[in-house]
């Protein structure tokens, strides 16, 4: 029996799964927290990721009754976009500005103003917001030029952890395609973008990682850091992936099926055989972890919205679900524009939440329902834009993430889509997807073949009740200032 390790280094924590390399059977799992952050300034020290990885790996191996020397392959998936800047001695120069750090919104606005939304969509498949790596590099160039002058390597989160294991400077298509300076449809870095909007004097070709294919090994666990973890030096290390991209692998998402990922952020994605370029700015036309494409739309505000309303109502999530599902579904009910911490899609980094429709008889039940609908209506609007951009997105709908455990999220989503919503037997989709990749690299197989062989069973299906109310939807779109599908993005 071979043993593979899949890693999910997310914003909140590091999750590690140990699996049988042949059949994907879960042998053990562990988790360790990351330092908490909160926009607009959201930063973490990459060393904290490495420390959490070591702790979670030890816990997972202990749960499996195994030792680090039993591991045969490792792949790491992680949160996207955050630049990790190293000097010539591989020392981290500053904390990484995370995907939800919105301080680079002025740089993003300038880039879009100069090249245009259509120009950006044609060049890299997406229109940059403050989430994109290139905007964060531009912020550093403007505010910390001495830091940028010391840079010798620019990595992304999973690249950094892989580098600590292998000593190599690598990335993969899925992660690189969210930077704003890599064109996945041509397989090339756009060095002119970095020279124009970040720094024209830095030798960018020398500091960026090699982009690996989906089943191409990044190397072996041959570093002193890897030895300190107890790994054998012949352990194969996969290319890694972005967290959402690995999550699609772990779920077993097939062509044109749609995945709603309900976590801190809310993401709607689908698989596509062809690249998608959406000039509206709603859809990020990124590459996936199989050699294809994973067009997606992302909201900064998802489960944190219902967390906040549960706190305000002084209830737990089970009670919040009960309140929401028992609320009257009248057309003049409360509507929430759920921009609690600014928003990424649409691009409104300085926005805040707005609640409309308050009456003297407004109930706790209606406020609970408004919280779920405020999240879901924004995500459904993103789903509509995926279709408008030509991504298909017309297959089965799967929901995952922490929010998927709530029947209220699943029921409200089914109601507004007017179709069944399913969950699959995958407690940790991203770590599982990383293990899929590790198994493929270890066996010299195609990652799609392992993904399909390991596709998990459907664990629940929620059928829609009556369909969504057009008047509620219209009021939500008006309150949130959201254009109709196919319209150009409104700048925030």
Residue, then its C-alpha position, 0 to 999 in steps of 0.5 A: x500500500x502506498x501512502x499519500x498526503x494531501x494538504x489544504x493550507x487555507x486562510x484559517x487553518x492547515x488541514x492534512x489528510x493521509x490516504x491510501x494511494x491506490x483507492x483513496x481510502x482516508x487513513x487519518x486527518x489533522x488540522x492546525x490553525x493559522x493566525x486570524x486576519x480581518x480586512x482591509x489589512x489581512x496579512x500572515x507570516x508564511x512561517x506560520x503556514x509551515x508551522x501549522x503544516x508540521x503540526x497538522x501532518x503529525x496529527x494526521x499521521x498519528x490518527x492513521x497510526x503511521x510515521x512520516x517515513x511511511x509517506x510516499x508522496x505529498x501535494x499541497x493546495x493553498x489559498x491563492x494570490x498572496x505574494x511570498x517575497x524571498x531574498x537571496x537567502x530564501x528569507x521571507x521579506x514581509x508578511x504575505x498580503x492575503x487574497x482578502x486584503x483590500x488595500x491594493x484596490x487603488x492599484x487595481x482600479x488604476x490597472x483596469x482604467x489603463x488597460x480596460x476590462x476587455x484588455x485584461x480579460x483578453x490578456x489573462x482571462x480575468x479583470x484584476x481586483x485587489x485580490x490579484x497578486x499583481x495589485x499587491x506587488x504594485x502596492x508594495x512597490x509604491x509603499x515599500x520600495x526597499x522591500x521590492x528591491x531586495x526580492x529575489x524570488x516571488x512565490x504564492x502560498x502553495x509554492x512556498x510550502x512546496x519550496x520548503x520541501x523540495x528547494x525548487x521554485x515552482x508553481x502550477x497553472x491553476x495558481x499562476x492564472x490568478x496572479x494577473x501576470x500569467x496567461x494560462x491560454x498561452x502558457x506564458x508570463x506577461x513580464x510587460x505587465x509586471x514592468x508596467x504596473x509594478x517595477x520596470x527595473x526588476x529582472x522578473x524572468x529570474x524571480x518567478x517560479x517555473x509553471x508545472x503541468x498537472x501531473x508533473x512532480x515538483x521534486x522530492x522532499x530533499x531539504x533539511x526542512x523536509x528531513x526535520x518533518x521525518x519525511x524520506x528524501x525520495x518522497x515525491x512532491x506534486x506541483x500543488x494547486x490553488x485551494x478551489x482548484x484542488x477542491x474541484x478535484x476532491x469533489x470529482x467535479x465533471x465537465x459543466x457541473x457547478x460547485x458552490x463552495x461556501x466558506x469564509x468566501x463564497x465561490x461558484x465554479x464550473x469545469x470547462x474544456x476551453x478558456x473563458x474571457x469575461x470582460x464584465x469582470x465577474x468571472x475569473x477565467x482561471x486554469x484548473x488543476x487537470x490541464x483544463x479550465x475552472x471559470x469561477x466567481x468569488x464573493x468575499x462574504x459568505x459564511x461570515x455573514x450568517x456567523x454575524x447574524x447568528x451572533x446578533x441574534x444570540x443563537x447557534x447555527x442550528x437555531x439560525x437554520x430553524x429560524x430561516x426555514x420557518x420564516x414567511x416567504x412574503x414578497x416584501x420580506x427583508x433583503x440584505x446586500x451582504x457586503x460586510x467586509x467590502x466585496x470582490x464581485x462586484x468590485x466594491x472594496x469599501x462597501x458595507x452591508x445594507x438591510x432593506x425592508x424593515x417593518x414594525x413587525x419584522x421577526x427574527x425568522x425574517x432576519x435569519x432568512x435575509x442572511x442566507x438569501x443575501x449570500x445566496x442571491x449574490x452567488x446565484x448572480x455569479x452563476x448566471x454570469x458564468x453562463x453568460x460568459x459561455x462557460x456552460x455551468x448547466x450540469x448538476x449543482x454540488x455544494x461544499x464547504x462549512x456552509x454546506x453543513x447548513x440545511x438552510x444554505x442548501x434549501x435556499x440555494x435549491x429554491x433560488x436555482x429551481x433545481x436539486x442541490x447535492x452534497x458529496x461524501x467529502x468532509x475536506x474537498x481541498x485536502x482530498x483533491x491534493x491527495x488525488x494529485x499526489x496519487x497521480x504523480x506517484x503513479x505516473x497517471x493522469x490526474x483526471x483518471x485518479x479524480x474519476x476513480x476516486x469520485x465520492x458518492x452523493x450524500x444528500x439531495x435537497x429538492x427546491x420548494x417554490x421558486x424564487x420570488x422575482x420581486x425579492x430578486x429585483x429588490x436585492x439587485x437594486x440594493x446591491x447595485x448589481x448589473x444584469x448578466x452580460x452587463x459591464x462591471x460597475x466600479x466601486 
